[in-house]
Amino acid sequence: MTEETFAKKRDEVLQAMITFDAGDAKRIQHFLKVYTYAALLGRQEKLPEEVQQTLELAAILHDIGIHAAEAKYRSAAGIYQEKEGPAPARKLLEEVSGIPNTMVERICYLIGHHHTYKDVDGADYQLLLEADFLVNAYEDALSPKAILAFREKVFRTASGTAMLNAVYGLD
């Protein structure tokens, strides 16, 4: 997808996700922050264009399953988000014509695994985990000790690690 075409599709997905989460400013703010970090980290890691585009759309949609998880399981736990997220993501992405099916499939896979920290199979997956944590650590008011432990366990990219260190003043 050309950069210009992608920008239009990305903006459609952003608007659709804002509409999907209408009235839930906290969730909208969350995915906008994750998207911003993911897009920046992907550019810093010099991802190939299609991988960058996939990462950006997955970051926008990564928590789309929260409302369904809360309704069905009375919990927003990651495992339930992963279970409930791919179906509404696929529906939303299919409503935005022109997104290749292979990209839709990968985005749904990433949404279905964005709280799974083992068997990470790609830079888009890794950077989504890192971008989401950059935001979650702040929103959940994690201690420096908890942030350091997560960095050691999950962070693998130079850009993500440097960003985490800068944002949280870590060594």
Secondary structure, 3 states (H helix, E strand, C coil): CCHHHHHHHHHHHHHHHHHHCCCCHHHHHHHHHHHHHHHHHHHHCCCCHHHHHHHHHHHHHCCCCHHHHHHHHCCCCHHHHHHHCHHHHHHHHHHCCCCCHHHHHHHHHHHCCCCCCCCCCCHHHHHHHHHHHHHHHHHCCCCHHHHHHHHHHHCCCHHHHHHHHHHHCCC
